[in-house]
Amino acid sequence: MTVRLAFLLVALVVLHLLANVALPLGALAPDLFAVTVLTASQRLGGAWGAALGLTLGLVEDSVSLTSFGANAFALAMVGGAAGRLAEVVRGDSSAFRFALFAVGKWSRDLLAWLVSDAATRPPVVDGLLVEATLAALYAATVGVAVVALLSPGPRTI
């Protein structure tokens, strides 16, 4: 792991906590935990992605009043799957990364929805088809911008 990657992952976690805990922005804040897990999974592999997903999911579940463990399960599964996919498929294009972030974020929402308590989760049309899809597109846009920060640009003197 490079220092640049470590700094970026820590910065994403801090920004997520600031946006969701200190400044409760709600839907205006992208899911930076999903972006962090997917970025780490691409760079470090499935085991690190699953471990980071479990850790960040437990952090997110610690402030949740319902369905403890749903986010930890979802982020760990998405992190592990994205890491395994990155080991098999090497895609460097922005379109591939956008698709990976969008599908990863949507899968995270689907898995969390499936294992959460039926009494507290939103209806499938509102929760998955509308909100999760828009959130996935938003997180994918942020994720592509984050990965662009990681790629070394031309060196200038």
N, C-alpha and C positions, 0 to 999 in steps of 0.2 A: 504494500500500500504506500502510495506516495504521500508526502506531506500535503500537497495540494488537494488530493482526494480526501484525506482525513479532515482537513480544515473545512472543506466544502460540506462534508457530511455533518460535521458538528454544527456548522452555520445553519444548515437546513433544519436540523432538529431544534435549535434555539429559535429560529424564525417561526417554525410551526407552533412551538409553545407560546411564543409572544403573541402570535396572531389568534390563537384559539383560547388561551388562558388569560393573558394580561389584557389583551384587546379583543374581546369576544366578537370577532367579525362574522362568525357564522359561515354562510355560503360564500361570502366574499373572499374568504381565505382559501387558497388551494390546499389540497391534501399533501403537504410536504413530507409527511411520514411515508406515504406511498412512493413519492418521488425519491426519497432517500433510500428506501429499501430497494427499489428497482435500479437505481444508479449503482448502489453497492453490489447488487447481485450481478450486474453486467460486468463490473470490474473485478470482483473478488470471488465469484462463484456461488453455487447454490447453498453450500453449507453456511457460509458467512451471511448470505442473504436471508436464509431461514432464521438464523440466530438473531440477526439484527431485527428482522420482522417480528419475531417473538418478543424481543425486548421492548421495541417501540410500541407494539400492540399492548403489552402489559402496562406501559406508561399511559397510553391512551385509555385503556380500560380502567385504570385507577381513578380517573375522574368521571367515569360513567356510572350512572345510577342503576342501569339495567344491563342485562346480558353480559356479565363479566366474562371475559375470555373470548368473545366473538371477534374482536379486533385483533387480538393476539393470534388466534387461529388463522384468520384471513391473511394477515400480513406475513405470517410464517410460511403459509402455503404459497402465496404469491412470490415471496422472496426466493424460496427454494425452486419453484418452477421457472422463474425468470433466470435464475442462475444456471440451471440445467439447460435451458434454451440457449443462453448465451454461449455455453460450452459447445453446443451442437451447431448453431447457426451464428455466423459472424456477419452482422449487418452494420455497416458504418454510415448508411445514408440517413438523412434527416427523416425521410418518410418511414423507414423501418423503425427508427427510434420513437417517432410519434406514435406509430401503431403499437409498439411494445408498451409504451407508457399508458396509452389509452386502454388497451386490453387489460393490462395489469391493474390499473385503477378500477376499471369496471368489474373485473374478476374479484378484486378485494371487496368491493361493495356487495357483489352477489354472494360471496361466501359468508360475509358478516351478516347479511340479511337472512341467509338460510339457517344459520345456527343461532340467531338471536331469538328471543322470546316472541312468540307469535302475537302476544297481546300488545307488545310495545313497538313492533316494527311497522313501517308505513305500508300501505297497499302496494302490490307489485307494480302497478302502472305508474303511480307517483314515485315510488322509491327507486325502482330499477330502470324503468324505461325512460323516465324524464330526468329526475335529479341525478341519478348515477351516470347517465350518458353525458349530461352537461358537465358534471364534475370530472368525468374521465377526459373529456376534450380539454377542459381547463388545465387539469394536472398534466396532460400530455404536452400542452403548449409550454408550461413552466418547465417540465422535464427536459424538453429539447433545448430550451435556453440554458438550463443548468449544465447539460452535457456539453454545450458549446463553450461554456466557461472552462471546462476541463481540458478540452482539446487545445494543444499548444498552437498558438498562432505564429505568424512569421516573426522572427526575432529582429528587433531593430536596435541600433546602437545609439 
